[in-house]
Amino acid sequence: MALRRSELLDIRIEKMANGGNGIARHEGMVVFVPGSVSGDTVRVMVSRKKKEYAEARIIEILAPSPLRINPPCPHAEFCGGCQWQHIDYGAQLSFKQDIVKECVERIGGLIGTPVHPVIPSPKEFRYRNKMEFSFSDRRWVPRLDKPLSEFPFTLGLHVPGTFNKVIDIEECLLLPEEGSEILRSAKALLQDTSVPVYGLKSHSGYWRFLTLRYSAVSKGWLVNIITSDEKRGVLPAVAERLCKEFPSISGFVHTVNSRKAAIAAGEKESSLMGQGFLLDTIGPWKFRISASSFFQTNSLGASRLYDTIAKFAALRGSEQVLDLYSGTGTIPIYLSKEALAVTGMELNEQAVMDARVNCEINGVQNCSFIVGDIRELLKEGKATAEVVVADPPRSGMHKDVTENLLETAPGRIVYVSCNPATLARDLALLSKGYEICEIQPVDMFPHTHHVESVARLEKKGR
């Protein structure tokens, strides 16, 4: 009998899916269950029915898995920041290895490719150097005992599956402790101004996002307030009071996002207090991080990731290296001592400007950067290399990029990915000319389903 929406089922979770949900089967139908863990027996209600699968939410845990633990965060059940706090950390690592392996075999068809055990994060909690908190006029509460009109000011993290409902957060266990203190004080100061928050449905209001960045090296914070227009109004006074309360705040930045898009970035950025950047390190290298810069959010974990990249690149000092999607230059700089020269290609001009500054900070002279669309740059033959490192976005590499790599045939490719599905797809394409030798997953995001992977590819017949 076909499943129906709102139908109750008693099912056992068999394994974890890419995306973080548990997987069960009912009469041949795959059922995805968020908040579950492999080994759970749960009573669920079907919330969504598709032709080939269903989604369901937990009504009752009938028999908990031995891998299930009590999450330390009171928001863990509902917050979008962590999906796996209810799972033992060792089990999280095992699940991530399984997910990478399954994607590589099922999507990529690469049976037998070695997928090593996941390298753990040095820290399970307090590992993030950046958090983005959203303002909303729609506060989400687990049991609605007050009308929403009584919650016109909320600052926190989104509920998964909603675009305008936010859980009011007082503390985040992923952020260093002082960050939560800054969050609480900023919330109180901003709420006292009586200036309204921006509504994602009404598209009116002022406060949009609060971003906190931290440097473990300087023990300093960079605060960034994103608003809907450039009128500063009460903002300078708020910045002054917050910086006075927390001397560790080394900079306070104001960013304007007047567009409807709900992103914690904007078209105009100015510094209200102190300097508009932080200095942080990955391994022995220093990097300047502005309010809008991309930077790995787990600095200690990034050292392990980049050590793996360097190991797989196996440079001897004589190689020309090409780094695709080079961002702010972290990978080129990290490899600079082992290479003859490194060329980075990056579409974002501001990121390339940051990369050049980071080279100056570190005294690196053998890295250069080219701004432009990587597909076009490769077609034009702007750079050749014996070793290519690629760290594309979640969507993976464009087909034109993989085809160019097959044509130019560098001896070795090191592919870095934050998405096991697109990693598998791209490795399958590259396997026409390359042996997929090994894959090393690295955990940069404990208590989430996300995992980084580094793959080593060697040209066939080399």
C-alpha positions as CSV (number, residue, x, y, z in Angstrom):
1,M,0.0,0.0,0.0
2,A,1.4,3.4,-0.9
3,L,2.4,5.8,1.8
4,R,0.2,8.7,2.6
5,R,1.1,12.1,4.0
6,S,0.5,12.2,7.9
7,E,0.7,8.4,8.0
8,L,2.3,7.0,11.2
9,L,5.1,4.5,10.8
10,D,7.3,2.5,13.1
11,I,10.7,2.1,11.4
12,R,14.3,1.3,12.1
13,I,17.1,3.7,10.8
14,E,19.6,1.7,8.7
15,K,22.2,4.3,7.8
16,M,23.0,8.0,7.3
17,A,22.5,9.8,4.1
18,N,24.5,12.5,2.4
19,G,22.7,15.6,3.7
20,G,22.5,14.3,7.3
21,N,19.2,12.5,7.5
22,G,18.8,8.9,8.6
23,I,17.5,6.4,6.1
24,A,14.9,3.7,6.7
25,R,12.9,1.5,4.4
26,H,9.1,0.8,4.5
27,E,7.7,-1.7,2.1
28,G,10.5,-0.9,-0.4
29,M,10.1,2.8,-0.1
30,V,13.1,4.9,1.1
31,V,12.2,7.2,4.1
32,F,14.5,10.1,5.1
33,V,14.2,11.0,8.8
34,P,16.0,14.2,10.1
35,G,17.2,14.1,13.7
36,S,17.6,10.3,13.7
37,V,20.7,8.1,13.9
38,S,21.6,4.7,12.5
39,G,20.2,2.1,14.8
40,D,17.2,4.1,16.1
41,T,13.8,2.6,16.1
42,V,11.4,5.5,15.8
43,R,7.7,6.3,15.3
44,V,7.5,8.9,12.5
45,M,4.8,10.9,10.7
46,V,5.2,11.2,6.9
47,S,5.6,14.8,6.0
48,R,6.3,14.6,2.3
49,K,5.7,11.9,-0.3
50,K,7.5,11.7,-3.6
51,K,7.4,9.0,-6.3
52,E,10.7,7.3,-5.1
53,Y,11.0,8.4,-1.5
54,A,9.3,9.9,1.5
55,E,10.3,12.3,4.2
56,A,9.1,11.9,7.8
57,R,9.6,13.6,11.2
58,I,10.1,11.8,14.5
59,I,7.1,11.6,16.8
60,E,8.7,9.2,19.3
61,I,12.0,7.4,19.8
62,L,10.9,3.9,20.5
63,A,14.4,2.4,21.0
64,P,17.4,4.8,20.8
65,S,20.5,3.7,19.0
66,P,23.6,3.1,21.2
67,L,25.2,5.8,19.1
68,R,22.7,8.4,20.2
69,I,23.8,10.9,23.0
70,N,22.2,13.8,24.7
71,P,23.2,17.0,22.9
72,P,24.7,19.7,25.1
73,C,23.0,22.5,23.3
74,P,19.3,23.2,24.2
75,H,18.7,24.3,20.6
76,A,20.2,21.3,18.9
77,E,16.8,19.6,18.0
78,F,15.6,22.6,16.1
79,C,18.6,24.7,15.1
80,G,20.2,24.7,11.6
81,G,23.7,25.2,13.0
82,C,24.2,21.6,14.0
83,Q,22.4,18.5,12.7
84,W,24.4,15.8,14.4
85,Q,24.9,16.9,18.0
86,H,22.8,13.9,19.1
87,I,25.4,11.5,17.6
88,D,28.6,10.3,19.2
89,Y,31.5,12.1,17.6
90,G,33.4,8.9,16.7
91,A,30.2,7.6,15.0
92,Q,30.0,11.0,13.1
93,L,33.4,10.4,11.7
94,S,32.5,6.8,10.6
95,F,29.3,8.0,9.0
96,K,31.2,10.7,7.0
97,Q,33.6,8.1,5.7
98,D,30.7,5.9,4.7
99,I,29.0,8.8,2.9
100,V,32.1,9.7,0.9
101,K,32.6,6.1,0.0
102,E,29.0,5.5,-1.0
103,C,28.9,8.6,-3.2
104,V,32.2,7.7,-4.9
105,E,30.9,4.2,-5.7
106,R,27.2,4.9,-6.4
107,I,27.5,8.3,-8.2
108,G,31.0,8.0,-9.6
109,G,31.0,4.2,-10.3
110,L,34.5,4.1,-8.8
111,I,34.4,0.8,-7.0
112,G,37.3,0.0,-4.8
113,T,38.8,3.5,-4.6
114,P,40.5,3.8,-1.1
115,V,38.6,6.1,1.2
116,H,40.6,6.5,4.3
117,P,39.1,7.1,7.9
118,V,38.2,10.7,8.5
119,I,40.8,12.9,10.1
120,P,39.0,14.4,13.1
121,S,38.8,18.1,14.0
122,P,41.2,19.1,16.8
123,K,38.2,20.6,18.6
124,E,34.7,19.2,18.7
125,F,33.2,22.4,20.1
126,R,34.2,26.1,20.1
127,Y,36.0,25.5,16.8
128,R,34.4,28.1,14.5
129,N,36.2,31.4,13.9
130,K,33.1,32.9,12.3
131,M,29.3,32.8,12.9
132,E,26.6,34.6,11.1
133,F,23.4,35.4,13.1
134,S,20.2,36.5,11.5
135,F,17.7,39.2,12.6
136,S,14.1,38.4,12.1
137,D,10.6,39.6,13.0
138,R,9.4,36.0,13.0
139,R,10.8,34.1,16.1
140,W,10.4,30.4,16.0
141,V,9.5,28.7,19.3
142,P,8.9,25.0,19.9
143,R,5.6,25.5,21.5
144,L,3.8,28.6,20.5
145,D,2.2,29.9,23.7
146,K,2.4,33.6,22.6
147,P,1.4,35.3,19.4
148,L,4.2,36.0,17.0
149,S,3.5,39.7,17.4
150,E,5.1,39.5,20.8
151,F,8.4,38.5,19.3
152,P,9.2,41.4,16.9
153,F,13.0,41.2,17.6
154,T,14.9,38.0,17.2
155,L,18.6,37.4,16.7
156,G,19.9,33.9,16.2
157,L,20.0,31.0,13.7
158,H,17.5,29.8,11.1
159,V,15.3,26.8,11.6
160,P,16.1,24.2,8.8
161,G,13.5,24.4,6.0
162,T,12.4,28.0,6.8
163,F,13.7,31.2,5.3
164,N,12.3,33.8,7.7
165,K,11.9,32.0,11.1
166,V,14.8,32.3,13.5
167,I,15.6,30.7,16.8
168,D,16.6,33.3,19.4
169,I,20.1,32.3,20.5
170,E,21.8,33.2,23.7
171,E,24.8,30.9,23.4
172,C,26.4,29.0,20.5
173,L,28.7,26.1,21.5
174,L,30.5,26.3,18.1
175,L,31.8,29.7,18.9
176,P,34.5,30.7,21.5
177,E,32.8,31.5,24.8
178,E,33.3,35.3,24.6
179,G,31.5,35.3,21.3
180,S,28.3,34.4,23.0
181,E,28.8,37.2,25.5
182,I,29.3,39.7,22.6
183,L,26.2,38.2,21.0
184,R,24.0,38.8,24.1
185,S,25.3,42.3,24.7
186,A,24.9,43.3,21.0
187,K,21.3,41.9,21.0
188,A,20.4,43.9,24.1
189,L,22.0,47.1,22.8
190,L,20.3,46.9,19.4
191,Q,16.9,45.9,20.8
192,D,17.1,49.0,23.1
193,T,17.4,51.3,20.1
194,S,13.8,50.4,19.1
195,V,15.0,50.4,15.5
196,P,13.1,47.5,13.7
197,V,14.6,44.4,12.3
198,Y,14.4,43.6,8.6
199,G,11.5,41.4,7.7
200,L,12.1,38.8,5.0
201,K,8.5,38.9,4.0
202,S,7.8,42.6,4.4
203,H,11.3,43.7,3.1
204,S,11.2,46.6,5.5
205,G,13.2,47.3,8.7
206,Y,16.9,47.9,9.3
207,W,18.9,45.2,11.2
208,R,19.7,42.2,8.9
209,F,22.7,40.2,10.2
210,L,25.4,40.2,12.9
211,T,28.6,38.5,11.9
212,L,31.3,37.7,14.5
213,R,34.8,36.7,13.4
214,Y,37.6,35.6,15.8
215,S,41.3,35.3,15.7
216,A,42.9,32.7,18.1
217,V,46.3,34.3,17.4
218,S,45.4,37.9,18.5
219,K,42.4,36.8,20.7
220,G,40.6,39.6,18.9
221,W,37.1,39.9,17.4
222,L,35.8,41.6,14.3
223,V,32.1,42.6,14.5
224,N,30.1,43.2,11.4
225,I,26.6,44.6,11.4
226,I,24.7,44.2,8.1
227,T,21.8,46.6,7.6
228,S,19.3,47.4,4.8
229,D,20.5,50.9,4.1
230,E,23.5,53.1,4.8
231,K,21.9,55.5,7.3
232,R,24.0,54.9,10.4
233,G,21.7,56.6,12.9
234,V,22.2,54.9,16.3
235,L,24.9,52.5,15.0
236,P,28.1,54.5,15.9
237,A,26.8,54.8,19.5
238,V,26.1,51.0,19.6
239,A,29.6,50.3,18.2
240,E,31.3,52.5,20.8
241,R,29.4,50.9,23.7
242,L,30.1,47.4,22.6
243,C,33.8,48.0,22.0
244,K,34.1,49.7,25.4
245,E,32.4,46.6,27.1
246,F,34.7,44.2,25.2
247,P,38.2,45.5,24.7
248,S,39.0,42.3,22.7
249,I,36.9,43.7,19.8
250,S,39.6,45.1,17.5
251,G,37.2,46.2,14.8
252,F,33.6,47.1,14.1
253,V,32.3,47.2,10.5
254,H,29.1,48.3,9.0
255,T,27.9,46.6,5.8
256,V,24.9,47.6,3.7
257,N,22.8,45.1,1.9
258,S,19.9,46.9,0.2
259,R,19.0,43.9,-2.0
260,K,16.2,41.4,-1.1
261,A,18.7,38.5,-1.1
262,A,19.1,37.2,2.4
263,I,22.9,37.1,2.5
264,A,25.3,38.4,5.1
265,A,27.2,40.5,2.6
266,G,26.5,43.7,0.8
267,E,27.5,46.4,-1.7
268,K,29.1,48.8,0.7
269,E,31.4,48.3,3.7
270,S,32.9,50.8,6.1
271,S,34.8,50.6,9.4
272,L,33.2,52.3,12.4
273,M,35.7,51.4,15.1
274,G,39.3,50.1,15.0
275,Q,40.6,48.1,12.0
276,G,38.4,46.4,9.5
277,F,40.3,43.1,9.5
278,L,41.9,40.4,11.7
279,L,45.1,38.4,11.4
280,D,44.8,34.7,11.8
281,T,47.0,31.7,11.0
282,I,46.8,28.3,9.3
283,G,49.8,26.3,10.2
284,P,52.9,28.7,10.1
285,W,51.2,31.2,7.7
286,K,49.4,34.4,8.5
287,F,46.3,35.7,6.7
288,R,44.5,39.0,6.8
289,I,40.7,38.5,7.1
290,S,38.4,41.3,6.3
291,A,34.7,41.3,7.2
292,S,33.7,39.8,3.8
293,S,36.7,37.6,3.1
294,F,36.3,33.9,2.6
295,F,38.4,32.0,5.2
296,Q,38.2,28.5,6.5
297,T,35.9,28.7,9.6
298,N,37.9,26.0,11.5
299,S,41.5,27.3,11.6
300,L,42.9,24.3,13.4
301,G,41.1,21.8,11.1
302,A,42.3,23.8,8.1
303,S,45.9,23.0,9.1
304,R,45.1,19.3,8.8
305,L,43.3,19.8,5.5
306,Y,46.2,21.7,4.0
307,D,48.7,19.3,5.3
308,T,46.8,16.6,3.5
309,I,46.8,18.7,0.3
310,A,50.6,19.2,0.6
311,K,51.1,15.5,1.2
312,F,49.1,14.5,-1.9
313,A,50.8,17.2,-4.0
314,A,54.2,15.6,-3.1
315,L,56.2,18.6,-4.3
316,R,59.9,18.4,-4.6
317,G,60.6,22.1,-5.2
318,S,60.9,22.0,-9.0
319,E,57.3,22.0,-10.0
320,Q,55.0,24.6,-11.5
321,V,51.7,24.4,-9.6
322,L,48.3,25.7,-10.7
323,D,45.6,26.3,-8.0
324,L,42.1,26.6,-9.4
325,Y,39.5,28.5,-7.4
326,S,42.4,30.0,-5.3
327,G,40.3,32.4,-3.2
328,T,42.3,34.5,-0.8
329,G,45.5,32.5,-1.6
330,T,45.6,30.1,1.4
331,I,46.5,27.0,-0.6
332,P,49.1,28.7,-2.9
333,I,50.8,30.2,0.1
334,Y,50.7,26.9,2.0
335,L,52.4,25.2,-0.9
336,S,54.8,28.0,-1.7
337,K,57.8,26.6,0.2
338,E,57.6,23.3,-1.6
339,A,57.0,24.5,-5.2
340,L,59.1,26.4,-7.7
341,A,56.0,28.6,-8.4
342,V,52.3,28.6,-7.8
343,T,49.7,30.3,-10.0
344,G,46.2,30.9,-8.6
345,M,43.1,31.4,-10.7
346,E,40.1,33.0,-9.1
347,L,36.9,34.8,-10.4
348,N,36.5,37.1,-7.4
349,E,38.7,40.2,-7.8
350,Q,38.5,41.2,-4.1
351,A,39.7,37.7,-3.1
352,V,42.7,38.0,-5.4
353,M,43.5,41.4,-3.9
354,D,43.4,39.7,-0.4
355,A,45.6,36.9,-1.8
356,R,48.3,39.4,-2.9
357,V,48.2,41.1,0.5
358,N,48.5,37.7,2.2
359,C,51.6,37.0,0.1
360,E,53.2,40.3,1.2
361,I,52.4,39.6,4.9
362,N,54.2,36.2,4.6
363,G,57.0,37.4,2.4
364,V,56.0,34.9,-0.3
365,Q,57.3,35.9,-3.8
366,N,56.7,32.8,-5.9
367,C,52.9,33.0,-6.0
368,S,51.0,34.9,-8.7
369,F,47.2,35.3,-9.3
370,I,45.0,35.7,-12.3
371,V,41.5,37.1,-12.1
372,G,38.9,35.7,-14.4
373,D,36.5,32.9,-15.3
374,I,38.5,29.7,-14.8
375,R,36.9,28.0,-17.9
376,E,38.0,30.9,-20.1
377,L,41.5,31.2,-18.5
378,L,42.2,27.5,-19.1
379,K,40.9,27.7,-22.7
380,E,43.2,30.6,-23.3
381,G,46.2,28.6,-21.9
382,K,46.9,31.3,-19.3
383,A,49.0,28.9,-17.2
384,T,50.4,25.4,-17.4
385,A,51.5,23.2,-14.6
386,E,52.9,19.8,-13.6
387,V,50.6,19.7,-10.6
388,V,47.1,21.1,-10.4
389,V,45.2,21.7,-7.1
390,A,41.4,22.4,-7.4
391,D,39.2,23.5,-4.6
392,P,35.9,24.3,-6.3
393,P,32.6,25.4,-4.7
394,R,29.9,22.9,-3.7
395,S,28.6,22.7,-7.2
396,G,32.0,21.2,-8.3
397,M,34.0,21.9,-11.4
398,H,32.3,22.9,-14.7
399,K,32.5,20.2,-17.4
400,D,34.7,22.5,-19.5
401,V,37.2,22.6,-16.7
402,T,37.4,18.8,-16.3
403,E,37.7,18.5,-20.1
404,N,40.5,21.0,-20.2
405,L,42.4,19.1,-17.5
406,L,42.0,15.9,-19.5
407,E,43.4,17.7,-22.6
408,T,46.4,19.4,-20.9
409,A,47.0,16.3,-18.7
410,P,49.1,17.6,-15.8
411,G,50.9,14.7,-14.1
412,R,49.0,15.0,-10.8
413,I,45.8,16.5,-9.7
414,V,44.8,17.1,-6.0
415,Y,41.0,17.7,-5.9
416,V,39.6,19.3,-2.7
417,S,35.8,19.1,-2.2
418,C,33.2,20.0,0.3
419,N,30.5,18.0,-1.5
420,P,30.8,14.2,-1.8
421,A,28.2,14.0,-4.6
422,T,29.9,16.5,-6.9
423,L,33.3,15.1,-6.0
424,A,32.1,11.7,-7.2
425,R,30.7,13.1,-10.4
426,D,33.9,15.0,-11.3
427,L,36.2,12.1,-10.3
428,A,34.2,9.9,-12.7
429,L,34.9,12.3,-15.5
430,L,38.5,12.7,-14.7
431,S,39.0,8.9,-14.4
432,K,39.1,8.8,-18.3
433,G,42.7,10.0,-18.0
434,Y,43.6,9.6,-14.4
435,E,43.9,6.9,-11.7
436,I,41.9,7.9,-8.7
437,C,44.5,6.7,-6.2
438,E,43.0,7.6,-2.8
439,I,40.6,9.9,-1.0
440,Q,41.2,11.4,2.5
441,P,38.2,12.9,4.2
442,V,38.8,15.7,6.8
443,D,36.3,16.8,9.4
444,M,36.1,20.6,9.5
445,F,32.6,20.8,10.8
446,P,31.9,18.5,13.8
447,H,28.2,18.0,14.6
448,T,27.2,18.6,11.1
449,H,27.0,16.2,8.1
450,H,29.5,18.3,6.1
451,V,32.8,16.8,5.3
452,E,35.9,17.9,3.3
453,S,37.6,15.4,1.0
454,V,41.0,15.5,-0.7
455,A,41.5,13.1,-3.7
456,R,44.9,12.3,-5.3
457,L,44.8,11.6,-9.0
458,E,47.8,10.4,-11.1
459,K,47.9,10.6,-14.9
460,K,47.4,7.1,-16.4
461,G,50.6,5.7,-18.0
462,R,52.8,8.1,-16.2
